[in-house]
Amino acid sequence: MTITPPGNTEQNADKVSAWSLIKPYWVSEERGIAWLLLIAIIAINMTVVYINVRLNKWNADFYNALQTKNVHDFPHLLMIFTGLAFAYILLAVYGRYLRQMLGFRWRQWLTHRYLEQWLGDNAFYRIERDRLADNPDQRISDDLQSFATTTLALSLDLLSTLVTLATFITILWSLAGALSFSVLGTPITIPGYMVWAAAGYAVLGSLLMQRFGHPLVSINYQAQKVEANFRFGLIRIRENAEQIAFYDGVATETTTAKGIFQTIRQNYWQIMKYTKRLTFVLAFYSQVANIFPIMVAAPRYFAGAYSLGVLMQISSAFGTVSDSFSWFINSYSTLVEWRATVNRLREFKRVMRSTHIKEAISPATAHGGINLHYASTDALVTKGLKLALPDGKPLASVADVTVKPGSRWLVQGPSGSGKSTLMRALAGLWPFGDGTIDAPVDAKLMFIPQQSYLPIGTLKAALSYPSEASIFSDEACREALRVCNLAAYGTRLDESGHWAKMMSPGEQQRLAAARVLLHKPDFMFLDEATSALDAENEMLIYTAIIGALPNAAIVSVAHRESVSGFHESRIEIERAAAESIAA
């Protein structure tokens, strides 16, 4: 189907920035509670900074009391510390609690929006059909969770760090004073020299971290992909356990799983190599940081410029300033993972945004694509319909047909000629080719594939799908099951299970027929929908559907001649010349 893209076509879809992922939640319908929580968290963080300032001043008083053996002030200082520590603990607990609350609310909002975009307009189908993005499930379940919580954590930590830095720079500048010395007889004075030392130390460490850790961004991106592929492979084994067991395919599946895990091993070795380098840098930086402020402040201390308490206060302030300057270093591993997550979400967002554009401008839509539109008519009409493969190669030609209410059509053609592809085109799922399809706008269309989807849950929910189970009465469900020779399941409507595993292929096809009887469509399209049934049950199903829905149009794809007796017209599929690729 051809859809006219809005704006500047595909270029708009490529412009997905990290900010475009962050901003929507904060201007959404939840912005009130979101900003309220954020302000509360910021207020708590600012109070924690104030407590740290008080503790820094307490440090000087405490060590001065120890140096002078001031027994009188010692208990009072311990009481002050107890009060500050209790307040710090209380604020830390509730700050973390509110941060978790805001992070989950953000994740919940993102998850709902991404689900709507992924599932809306059949984008999920086109993404899988055209292989536009790997593991959408992982991006929605894991990446969104990581994105929300990590973005919030990094942003709040950076804000708190900047406030802490501004506060403690003032303290360190005033306490440490200026360093004076002479070079070749020329007096030199460096005001606030401890601040410059802390900044230089942090900048040097940041440059080293970036130098040795930059490759981890792409390696972590790849790690998320290979881990998701491995998990998906294991899920495939679970979902197809019986088929694998019948084929005695354990050895093959084991080899395949180990092969996929080998990619994880290779990627993890890369992570280990670069993490080892980073650990060397970080460990050296951290160890030197323990003694570096004492070394820098020692000349003025030994010169009698300040007491031991002030020296410890300077050391504490220096450590705080240095840590603030070192935010990039301390957060590097988190930033690497966050960048990889953002890249995956940007790619996924770009794919979801551009699926409808790609439908229109892809070179695979030969001759302009198949146009499907709905009109005020009572019949489904095809004109000049030609089917093609996604790469643009012609697949088949379809004669013009007019499917009126109550008519019954049998689609015929060689195996692989495009019969199932015709069904996809009629459903609006296959844009590749040429021609037009006019469908009645007010009619209810229902497509029944060879293997119908059965959701995990109650049998009634599986029978009612895609409608809500509450729409149909239990009596109507039992009657539909009885007519389709599934009366034994009538007492199990409220039983939950994995029905695609619990029912045989023939039972699943009879359950799909029972769905038809419940939903009463005006047009139904059966693609090998009775292929797993014996002749008796196949006749039973067609007889039941025609008897219950005499005015409904039926379009069937089937290879058995026994089915032809239920149809009065034929749709011949002509395979394109030199085309042997199965649809």
VOPALO-723717 format. One line per 10 residues: number of its first residue (from 1); their letters; for each residue x, y, z of C-alpha. Coordinates in Angstrom, 1 decimal, padded with zeros to 4 digits, always signed. Example, Ala and Ser with C-alpha at 12.3 -4.5 7.8 and 13.67 -1.06 7.14 Angstrom:
! VOPALO-723717
1 = AS = +012.3:-004.5:+007.8 ~ +013.7:-001.1:+007.1
***
This chain:
! VOPALO-723717
1 = MTITPPGNTE = +000.0:+000.0:+000.0 ~ +001.3:+003.5:-000.8 ~ +001.1:+006.1:+001.9 ~ +002.1:+009.7:+001.4 ~ +004.8:+010.7:+003.9 ~ +004.4:+014.0:+005.7 ~ +007.1:+016.7:+005.7 ~ +010.5:+016.1:+004.4 ~ +010.2:+012.4:+003.9 ~ +012.8:+010.1:+005.4
11 = QNADKVSAWS = +015.2:+012.9:+006.5 ~ +012.8:+013.8:+009.3 ~ +012.9:+010.2:+010.6 ~ +016.7:+010.3:+010.9 ~ +016.7:+013.2:+013.3 ~ +016.4:+011.5:+016.6 ~ +018.5:+013.1:+019.4 ~ +019.0:+012.1:+023.0 ~ +017.0:+015.2:+024.0 ~ +014.1:+014.2:+021.8
21 = LIKPYWVSEE = +013.9:+011.0:+023.8 ~ +014.1:+012.8:+027.2 ~ +011.9:+015.9:+026.6 ~ +008.4:+014.3:+025.8 ~ +007.7:+013.0:+029.3 ~ +008.5:+016.4:+031.0 ~ +005.9:+018.2:+028.8 ~ +003.3:+015.4:+028.8 ~ +000.1:+015.1:+030.7 ~ +002.2:+013.7:+033.7
31 = RGIAWLLLIA = +004.4:+016.8:+033.8 ~ +002.7:+018.1:+037.0 ~ +003.6:+015.1:+039.3 ~ +006.9:+014.6:+037.4 ~ +008.1:+018.2:+038.1 ~ +006.8:+018.0:+041.7 ~ +008.8:+014.9:+042.4 ~ +011.9:+016.3:+040.6 ~ +011.8:+019.5:+042.7 ~ +011.4:+017.5:+045.9
41 = IIAINMTVVY = +014.4:+015.3:+045.0 ~ +016.5:+018.4:+044.1 ~ +015.5:+020.1:+047.4 ~ +016.7:+016.9:+049.3 ~ +019.9:+016.9:+047.3 ~ +020.6:+020.6:+048.1 ~ +019.9:+019.9:+051.8 ~ +022.5:+017.0:+051.7 ~ +025.0:+019.5:+050.2 ~ +024.3:+021.8:+053.1
51 = INVRLNKWNA = +024.9:+018.9:+055.6 ~ +028.2:+018.1:+053.8 ~ +029.2:+021.8:+054.3 ~ +028.4:+021.5:+058.0 ~ +030.3:+018.3:+058.3 ~ +033.3:+019.9:+056.6 ~ +033.3:+022.7:+059.3 ~ +032.7:+020.0:+062.0 ~ +035.9:+018.2:+060.7 ~ +038.0:+021.3:+061.6
61 = DFYNALQTKN = +036.5:+021.7:+065.0 ~ +036.7:+018.0:+065.8 ~ +040.4:+017.5:+064.9 ~ +041.3:+020.8:+066.6 ~ +039.6:+019.5:+069.8 ~ +041.7:+016.3:+069.5 ~ +044.9:+018.2:+068.9 ~ +044.3:+020.5:+071.9 ~ +042.8:+017.7:+074.0 ~ +039.6:+019.8:+074.5
71 = VHDFPHLLMI = +037.5:+017.5:+076.7 ~ +034.8:+020.1:+077.2 ~ +033.9:+020.5:+073.5 ~ +034.4:+016.8:+072.5 ~ +030.9:+015.5:+073.7 ~ +029.2:+018.5:+072.1 ~ +030.9:+017.8:+068.8 ~ +029.8:+014.2:+068.9 ~ +026.2:+015.3:+069.5 ~ +026.4:+017.6:+066.5
81 = FTGLAFAYIL = +027.8:+014.8:+064.3 ~ +025.0:+012.5:+065.5 ~ +022.3:+015.0:+064.5 ~ +023.9:+015.7:+061.1 ~ +024.4:+011.9:+060.4 ~ +020.8:+011.1:+061.3 ~ +019.5:+013.9:+059.0 ~ +021.8:+012.7:+056.3 ~ +020.5:+009.1:+056.6 ~ +016.9:+010.2:+056.5
91 = LAVYGRYLRQ = +017.4:+012.4:+053.5 ~ +019.4:+009.7:+051.7 ~ +016.6:+007.2:+052.2 ~ +013.7:+009.4:+051.0 ~ +015.8:+010.9:+048.2 ~ +016.4:+007.4:+046.8 ~ +012.8:+006.4:+047.4 ~ +011.4:+009.5:+045.5 ~ +014.0:+009.0:+042.7 ~ +012.9:+005.4:+042.3
101 = MLGFRWRQWL = +009.3:+006.5:+042.1 ~ +010.0:+009.2:+039.5 ~ +012.2:+006.8:+037.5 ~ +009.5:+004.1:+037.4 ~ +006.8:+006.6:+036.4 ~ +009.0:+007.8:+033.6 ~ +009.6:+004.3:+032.5 ~ +005.9:+003.5:+032.6 ~ +005.1:+006.5:+030.5 ~ +007.8:+005.6:+028.0
111 = THRYLEQWLG = +006.7:+002.0:+027.8 ~ +003.1:+002.9:+027.1 ~ +004.2:+005.3:+024.3 ~ +006.6:+002.9:+022.7 ~ +004.1:+000.1:+022.8 ~ +001.6:+002.3:+021.1 ~ +004.1:+003.2:+018.4 ~ +005.4:-000.3:+018.0 ~ +002.0:-002.0:+017.8 ~ +000.2:+000.9:+016.1
121 = DNAFYRIERD = -000.5:+000.8:+012.4 ~ +001.1:-002.7:+012.3 ~ +004.6:-001.1:+012.6 ~ +005.7:-004.3:+014.5 ~ +004.8:-006.4:+011.5 ~ +006.7:-004.2:+009.1 ~ +009.8:-004.1:+011.4 ~ +009.9:-007.9:+011.5 ~ +009.0:-008.3:+007.8 ~ +011.7:-006.0:+006.6
131 = RLADNPDQRI = +014.2:-006.7:+009.5 ~ +014.6:-003.1:+010.4 ~ +015.6:-003.5:+014.0 ~ +016.7:-006.4:+016.1 ~ +015.0:-007.5:+019.4 ~ +012.3:-004.8:+019.8 ~ +011.2:-006.6:+023.0 ~ +014.6:-006.1:+024.6 ~ +014.5:-002.4:+023.7 ~ +011.1:-001.9:+025.2
141 = SDDLQSFATT = +011.6:-004.0:+028.3 ~ +015.2:-003.4:+029.2 ~ +016.4:-000.3:+027.4 ~ +013.5:+001.9:+028.4 ~ +014.0:+000.9:+032.1 ~ +017.7:+001.6:+031.9 ~ +017.2:+004.9:+030.0 ~ +014.7:+006.3:+032.5 ~ +016.5:+005.4:+035.7 ~ +020.0:+006.1:+034.4
151 = TLALSLDLLS = +019.1:+009.5:+032.8 ~ +017.5:+010.6:+036.0 ~ +020.4:+009.4:+038.1 ~ +023.1:+011.1:+035.9 ~ +021.2:+014.3:+035.7 ~ +020.5:+014.7:+039.4 ~ +024.0:+013.6:+040.3 ~ +025.5:+016.2:+037.9 ~ +023.3:+018.9:+039.3 ~ +024.2:+018.0:+042.9
161 = TLVTLATFIT = +027.9:+017.8:+041.9 ~ +027.8:+021.3:+040.3 ~ +026.2:+022.8:+043.5 ~ +028.7:+020.9:+045.7 ~ +031.5:+022.1:+043.5 ~ +030.5:+025.8:+043.7 ~ +030.1:+025.6:+047.4 ~ +033.3:+023.8:+048.3 ~ +035.4:+025.7:+045.8 ~ +034.6:+028.8:+047.9
171 = ILWSLAGALS = +035.5:+026.9:+051.1 ~ +038.8:+025.5:+049.7 ~ +039.8:+028.8:+048.2 ~ +039.4:+030.7:+051.5 ~ +040.9:+028.0:+053.7 ~ +044.0:+027.1:+051.7 ~ +044.9:+030.6:+050.8 ~ +047.6:+031.5:+048.3 ~ +050.9:+029.7:+047.7 ~ +053.9:+032.0:+047.4
181 = FSVLGTPITI = +057.3:+031.1:+046.1 ~ +060.1:+032.5:+043.9 ~ +061.6:+031.4:+040.7 ~ +065.0:+032.8:+039.9 ~ +064.4:+035.6:+042.3 ~ +061.0:+036.4:+040.9 ~ +058.2:+036.2:+043.5 ~ +055.2:+034.2:+042.4 ~ +051.8:+034.0:+044.2 ~ +049.1:+031.5:+043.2
191 = PGYMVWAAAG = +045.8:+032.4:+044.9 ~ +043.5:+029.5:+045.7 ~ +046.2:+027.1:+044.6 ~ +044.5:+024.1:+046.1 ~ +041.5:+024.7:+043.8 ~ +043.7:+024.7:+040.7 ~ +045.5:+021.6:+041.9 ~ +042.1:+019.8:+042.3 ~ +040.9:+020.9:+038.9 ~ +044.2:+019.9:+037.2
201 = YAVLGSLLMQ = +044.2:+016.6:+038.9 ~ +040.6:+015.8:+037.8 ~ +041.1:+017.1:+034.2 ~ +044.1:+014.8:+033.8 ~ +042.2:+011.9:+035.1 ~ +039.2:+012.6:+032.8 ~ +041.5:+012.8:+029.8 ~ +043.0:+009.4:+030.7 ~ +039.6:+007.9:+031.2 ~ +038.4:+009.1:+027.8
211 = RFGHPLVSIN = +041.6:+008.0:+026.1 ~ +041.4:+004.4:+027.4 ~ +037.6:+003.9:+027.8 ~ +036.1:+005.4:+024.7 ~ +035.8:+002.1:+022.7 ~ +033.5:+000.8:+025.5 ~ +030.6:+002.7:+024.0 ~ +030.4:+000.6:+020.9 ~ +031.3:-002.6:+022.7 ~ +028.5:-002.1:+025.2
221 = YQAQKVEANF = +026.1:-001.4:+022.4 ~ +027.1:-004.7:+020.8 ~ +026.9:-006.5:+024.2 ~ +023.2:-005.6:+024.6 ~ +022.5:-006.9:+021.1 ~ +024.3:-010.3:+021.4 ~ +022.8:-010.9:+024.9 ~ +019.3:-010.3:+023.5 ~ +020.0:-012.6:+020.6 ~ +021.1:-015.4:+022.9
231 = RFGLIRIREN = +018.0:-014.9:+025.1 ~ +015.8:-015.0:+022.0 ~ +017.4:-018.2:+020.8 ~ +016.7:-019.9:+024.2 ~ +013.1:-018.7:+024.1 ~ +012.8:-020.2:+020.6 ~ +013.9:-023.6:+022.0 ~ +011.3:-023.4:+024.7 ~ +008.5:-022.4:+022.2 ~ +009.4:-025.2:+019.8
241 = AEQIAFYDGV = +010.4:-027.9:+022.4 ~ +008.2:-030.7:+021.0 ~ +009.2:-030.1:+017.3 ~ +012.9:-030.1:+018.3 ~ +012.4:-033.3:+020.3 ~ +010.6:-035.0:+017.4 ~ +013.4:-034.2:+015.0 ~ +016.0:-035.2:+017.6 ~ +017.5:-031.8:+017.1 ~ +019.2:-031.4:+020.5
251 = ATETTTAKGI = +022.7:-031.6:+019.1 ~ +022.0:-029.0:+016.5 ~ +020.3:-026.7:+018.9 ~ +023.2:-027.1:+021.4 ~ +025.7:-026.3:+018.7 ~ +023.7:-023.2:+017.6 ~ +023.2:-022.0:+021.2 ~ +026.9:-022.4:+021.9 ~ +027.7:-020.6:+018.7 ~ +025.6:-017.6:+019.7
261 = FQTIRQNYWQ = +027.1:-017.6:+023.1 ~ +030.5:-017.5:+021.5 ~ +029.7:-014.0:+020.2 ~ +028.9:-013.0:+023.8 ~ +032.3:-014.5:+024.9 ~ +034.2:-012.6:+022.2 ~ +032.4:-009.3:+023.1 ~ +032.9:-009.9:+026.8 ~ +036.6:-010.4:+026.3 ~ +036.7:-006.9:+024.6
271 = IMKYTKRLTF = +034.8:-005.5:+027.6 ~ +037.3:-007.2:+030.0 ~ +040.3:-005.8:+028.0 ~ +039.2:-002.2:+028.1 ~ +037.8:-002.5:+031.6 ~ +041.2:-003.7:+032.8 ~ +042.8:-000.6:+031.3 ~ +040.2:+001.6:+032.9 ~ +040.6:-000.1:+036.3 ~ +044.4:+000.6:+036.2
281 = VLAFYSQVAN = +043.7:+004.3:+035.6 ~ +040.9:+004.6:+038.1 ~ +042.7:+002.6:+040.8 ~ +045.8:+004.7:+040.4 ~ +043.8:+007.9:+040.4 ~ +041.9:+006.9:+043.5 ~ +044.9:+005.9:+045.5 ~ +046.9:+009.0:+044.7 ~ +043.8:+011.1:+045.6 ~ +044.1:+009.9:+049.2
291 = IFPIMVAAPR = +047.5:+011.5:+049.7 ~ +047.6:+014.2:+047.0 ~ +045.8:+017.0:+049.0 ~ +048.0:+016.4:+052.0 ~ +051.1:+016.6:+049.8 ~ +049.9:+019.9:+048.2 ~ +048.9:+021.5:+051.5 ~ +051.9:+020.2:+053.5 ~ +054.2:+023.2:+052.7 ~ +051.9:+025.8:+054.3
301 = YFAGAYSLGV = +051.0:+023.5:+057.2 ~ +054.6:+023.0:+058.1 ~ +055.1:+026.7:+057.7 ~ +052.5:+027.1:+060.5 ~ +049.8:+028.7:+058.3 ~ +047.0:+026.5:+059.8 ~ +046.3:+023.9:+062.4 ~ +045.8:+020.2:+062.1 ~ +042.0:+020.6:+062.1 ~ +042.2:+023.1:+059.3
311 = LMQISSAFGT = +044.5:+020.8:+057.4 ~ +042.0:+018.0:+057.7 ~ +039.2:+020.4:+056.7 ~ +041.3:+021.4:+053.7 ~ +041.8:+017.7:+052.8 ~ +038.1:+017.0:+053.1 ~ +037.2:+020.0:+051.0 ~ +039.9:+019.2:+048.5 ~ +038.5:+015.6:+048.2 ~ +035.0:+017.0:+047.6
321 = VSDSFSWFIN = +036.1:+019.5:+045.0 ~ +038.3:+016.8:+043.3 ~ +035.4:+014.4:+043.3 ~ +033.1:+017.0:+041.8 ~ +035.6:+017.8:+039.1 ~ +036.0:+014.0:+038.6 ~ +032.3:+013.5:+038.0 ~ +033.1:+012.4:+034.4 ~ +035.6:+009.8:+035.7 ~ +033.4:+008.5:+038.5
331 = SYSTLVEWRA = +030.4:+008.2:+036.1 ~ +032.3:+007.0:+033.1 ~ +031.1:+003.3:+033.1 ~ +027.5:+004.5:+033.7 ~ +027.8:+007.1:+030.9 ~ +029.1:+004.4:+028.5 ~ +026.1:+002.1:+029.2 ~ +023.7:+005.1:+029.0 ~ +025.2:+006.1:+025.6 ~ +024.8:+002.6:+024.3
341 = TVNRLREFKR = +021.2:+002.5:+025.5 ~ +020.4:+005.8:+024.0 ~ +021.9:+004.7:+020.6 ~ +019.6:+001.6:+020.6 ~ +016.5:+003.6:+021.5 ~ +017.4:+006.3:+018.9 ~ +017.7:+003.6:+016.3 ~ +014.4:+002.0:+017.4 ~ +012.6:+005.3:+017.5 ~ +013.9:+006.2:+014.0
351 = VMRSTHIKEA = +012.7:+002.8:+012.7 ~ +009.2:+003.1:+014.2 ~ +008.9:+006.7:+012.9 ~ +010.0:+005.9:+009.4 ~ +008.2:+002.6:+008.7 ~ +005.3:+004.3:+007.0 ~ +007.7:+006.5:+005.0 ~ +009.7:+003.5:+003.9 ~ +006.5:+001.9:+002.7 ~ +006.1:+004.8:+000.3
361 = ISPATAHGGI = +009.6:+005.4:-000.9 ~ +011.3:+002.0:-000.7 ~ +012.6:+000.9:-004.2 ~ +011.0:-002.5:-003.3 ~ +007.6:-001.1:-003.9 ~ +007.8:-001.7:-007.6 ~ +005.6:+000.5:-009.9 ~ +004.5:+002.7:-007.0 ~ +003.2:+000.0:-004.7 ~ -000.2:-001.5:-004.0
371 = NLHYASTDAL = -002.9:+001.0:-003.1 ~ -005.4:-000.1:-000.6 ~ -008.2:+002.2:+000.3 ~ -011.7:+001.9:+001.8 ~ -014.8:+003.1:-000.1 ~ -018.5:+003.2:+000.5 ~ -019.2:+000.0:-001.4 ~ -020.5:-003.4:-000.6 ~ -017.9:-005.4:-002.5 ~ -014.1:-005.9:-002.4
381 = VTKGLKLALP = -012.6:-005.1:-005.8 ~ -009.1:-005.6:-007.1 ~ -007.8:-003.9:-010.3 ~ -004.5:-004.5:-012.1 ~ -003.1:-006.3:-009.0 ~ +000.5:-007.4:-009.4 ~ +002.5:-008.9:-006.5 ~ +006.2:-008.4:-006.1 ~ +009.0:-009.5:-003.7 ~ +010.5:-006.9:-001.2
391 = DGKPLASVAD = +013.5:-006.5:-003.6 ~ +011.1:-005.4:-006.4 ~ +011.2:-008.6:-008.4 ~ +007.8:-009.6:-009.8 ~ +006.1:-012.5:-008.1 ~ +002.6:-013.0:-009.6 ~ -000.3:-011.4:-011.4 ~ -003.9:-011.5:-010.2 ~ -006.9:-011.2:-012.4 ~ -009.4:-008.5:-011.5
401 = VTVKPGSRWL = -012.1:-009.7:-009.1 ~ -015.2:-008.4:-007.4 ~ -015.9:-010.2:-004.2 ~ -019.6:-009.5:-003.3 ~ -021.4:-010.4:-000.1 ~ -022.3:-014.0:+000.0 ~ -019.9:-015.0:-002.8 ~ -017.3:-017.7:-002.3 ~ -013.9:-017.7:-004.0 ~ -011.2:-020.3:-004.2
411 = VQGPSGSGKS = -007.6:-019.0:-004.8 ~ -005.6:-021.4:-006.9 ~ -002.1:-021.5:-008.3 ~ +001.1:-023.4:-008.1 ~ +002.9:-023.7:-004.8 ~ +005.0:-020.6:-004.1 ~ +003.1:-018.6:-006.7 ~ +001.9:-016.0:-004.2 ~ -001.4:-017.1:-002.8 ~ -000.6:-016.3:+000.8
421 = TLMRALAGLW = +001.0:-013.1:-000.4 ~ -002.3:-012.1:-002.0 ~ -003.9:-012.6:+001.4 ~ -001.3:-010.3:+002.9 ~ -002.0:-007.7:+000.2 ~ -005.8:-007.9:+000.8 ~ -005.1:-007.3:+004.6 ~ -002.9:-004.3:+003.8 ~ +000.2:-006.0:+005.0 ~ +002.0:-006.3:+001.7
431 = PFGDGTIDAP = +002.8:-003.1:-000.2 ~ +005.2:-004.6:-002.7 ~ +003.8:-004.6:-006.3 ~ +001.2:-002.6:-008.2 ~ -002.5:-002.2:-008.6 ~ -005.4:-001.2:-006.4 ~ -007.6:-002.8:-003.8 ~ -011.0:-001.2:-002.9 ~ -012.4:-002.6:+000.4 ~ -015.8:-001.7:+001.9
441 = VDAKLMFIPQ = -015.3:+000.7:+004.7 ~ -018.2:-000.4:+006.9 ~ -017.6:-004.2:+006.5 ~ -016.0:-006.4:+009.0 ~ -013.1:-008.3:+007.5 ~ -011.5:-011.3:+009.2 ~ -008.3:-013.1:+008.1 ~ -007.7:-016.7:+009.3 ~ -004.2:-018.0:+008.6 ~ -003.0:-021.6:+008.6
451 = QSYLPIGTLK = -001.8:-021.3:+012.2 ~ -003.9:-018.8:+014.2 ~ -002.5:-016.8:+017.1 ~ -003.6:-018.1:+020.5 ~ -002.8:-015.7:+023.4 ~ -001.7:-017.2:+026.7 ~ -004.5:-016.9:+029.2 ~ -008.0:-018.3:+029.6 ~ -009.5:-020.4:+026.8 ~ -012.4:-017.9:+026.5
461 = AALSYPSEAS = -009.9:-015.1:+025.9 ~ -008.1:-017.2:+023.2 ~ -011.5:-018.0:+021.6 ~ -012.6:-014.3:+021.7 ~ -009.4:-012.9:+020.4 ~ -008.9:-010.1:+019.2 ~ -012.1:-009.0:+021.1 ~ -012.4:-008.9:+024.8 ~ -013.6:-012.1:+026.4 ~ -016.4:-010.3:+028.2
471 = IFSDEACREA = -018.1:-009.4:+024.9 ~ -019.3:-013.0:+024.3 ~ -021.4:-015.0:+026.8 ~ -020.2:-018.4:+028.0 ~ -023.2:-020.0:+026.3 ~ -022.3:-018.5:+022.9 ~ -018.7:-019.7:+023.3 ~ -019.7:-023.2:+024.3 ~ -022.1:-023.4:+021.3 ~ -019.4:-022.2:+018.9
481 = LRVCNLAAYG = -017.0:-024.9:+020.3 ~ -019.7:-027.5:+020.0 ~ -020.5:-026.7:+016.4 ~ -016.8:-027.0:+015.6 ~ -016.5:-030.4:+017.3 ~ -014.7:-029.0:+020.4 ~ -017.5:-029.6:+022.9 ~ -015.1:-031.2:+025.4 ~ -013.5:-027.8:+025.8 ~ -016.8:-026.1:+026.7
491 = TRLDESGHWA = -016.2:-026.7:+030.4 ~ -012.7:-025.2:+030.3 ~ -013.5:-021.6:+029.3 ~ -012.0:-020.2:+032.5 ~ -008.9:-022.4:+032.5 ~ -005.7:-020.5:+031.8 ~ -002.9:-022.0:+029.8 ~ -000.6:-021.9:+026.8 ~ -003.2:-023.1:+024.3 ~ -000.9:-023.1:+021.3
501 = KMMSPGEQQR = +001.1:-025.9:+023.2 ~ -001.9:-027.6:+024.8 ~ -004.0:-028.0:+021.6 ~ -003.2:-030.0:+018.5 ~ -002.9:-028.2:+015.1 ~ -006.3:-029.6:+014.1 ~ -007.9:-028.4:+017.4 ~ -006.3:-025.0:+016.9 ~ -007.8:-024.7:+013.4 ~ -011.3:-025.7:+014.7
511 = LAAARVLLHK = -010.9:-023.1:+017.5 ~ -010.1:-020.5:+014.8 ~ -013.3:-021.5:+013.0 ~ -015.2:-021.1:+016.3 ~ -013.8:-017.6:+016.4 ~ -015.4:-016.9:+013.0 ~ -018.8:-018.1:+014.3 ~ -018.5:-015.7:+017.3 ~ -017.3:-012.6:+015.4 ~ -019.6:-013.1:+012.4
521 = PDFMFLDEAT = -017.5:-011.2:+009.8 ~ -018.9:-009.9:+006.5 ~ -015.8:-011.0:+004.6 ~ -013.5:-013.9:+005.7 ~ -010.2:-014.9:+004.2 ~ -009.1:-018.5:+005.0 ~ -005.4:-019.2:+004.1 ~ -005.0:-023.0:+004.4 ~ -007.2:-022.6:+007.5 ~ -008.4:-026.3:+007.4
531 = SALDAENEML = -005.1:-027.9:+006.2 ~ -004.6:-029.8:+009.5 ~ -008.2:-031.3:+009.5 ~ -009.4:-034.5:+008.1 ~ -012.0:-034.5:+005.3 ~ -014.9:-035.0:+007.7 ~ -013.9:-032.1:+010.0 ~ -013.1:-029.9:+007.1 ~ -016.5:-030.4:+005.6 ~ -018.0:-029.8:+009.1
541 = IYTAIIGALP = -016.3:-026.5:+009.4 ~ -017.2:-025.1:+006.0 ~ -020.8:-026.3:+006.3 ~ -021.1:-024.7:+009.8 ~ -019.6:-021.3:+008.6 ~ -021.7:-021.2:+005.4 ~ -024.9:-022.2:+007.4 ~ -024.3:-019.6:+010.1 ~ -023.1:-016.8:+007.9 ~ -024.9:-017.2:+004.5
551 = NAAIVSVAHR = -024.4:-013.6:+003.5 ~ -020.7:-013.5:+004.3 ~ -018.1:-013.6:+001.5 ~ -015.5:-016.3:+001.7 ~ -012.1:-016.2:+000.0 ~ -010.1:-019.5:+000.6 ~ -006.6:-020.7:-000.2 ~ -006.5:-024.5:-000.2 ~ -004.9:-027.3:-002.1 ~ -007.5:-030.0:-001.5
561 = ESVSGFHESR = -010.0:-030.5:-004.2 ~ -012.6:-031.3:-001.6 ~ -012.7:-027.7:-000.6 ~ -013.6:-026.6:-004.1 ~ -017.1:-027.8:-003.7 ~ -017.8:-025.1:-001.2 ~ -016.8:-022.3:-003.6 ~ -018.4:-021.1:-006.8 ~ -015.7:-018.9:-008.3 ~ -012.0:-019.1:-008.8
571 = IEIERAAAES = -009.1:-016.6:-008.5 ~ -006.2:-017.8:-010.6 ~ -002.7:-016.7:-009.6 ~ -000.3:-016.5:-012.5 ~ +003.4:-016.8:-011.4 ~ +005.6:-014.2:-013.0 ~ +008.1:-015.4:-015.6 ~ +011.3:-016.9:-014.3 ~ +010.2:-016.5:-010.7 ~ +010.7:-019.5:-008.5
581 = IAA = +011.0:-017.9:-005.1 ~ +008.2:-019.1:-002.7 ~ +005.9:-016.5:-001.2
***
